[in-house]
């Protein structure tokens, strides 16, 4: 099953908090990775968001 979302959350290497990126139409994770590689760099982590998800992004524990 291929997941298509309009809003995605991502974290780059070395970043502590997530950032979001939105598209006009739903896109796949590979399309998001390619867009991020061209603009800001390769994401270390990537999550698709839907309208039914919680309003707050996931939190990371620092060790």
Buried (B, 14 or more C-beta within 10 A) or exposed (E): EEEEBBBBBBBBEEEEEBBEBEBEEEBBBEEBBEBBEEEEEEBEEBBBBEEEBEEEBEEEEEE
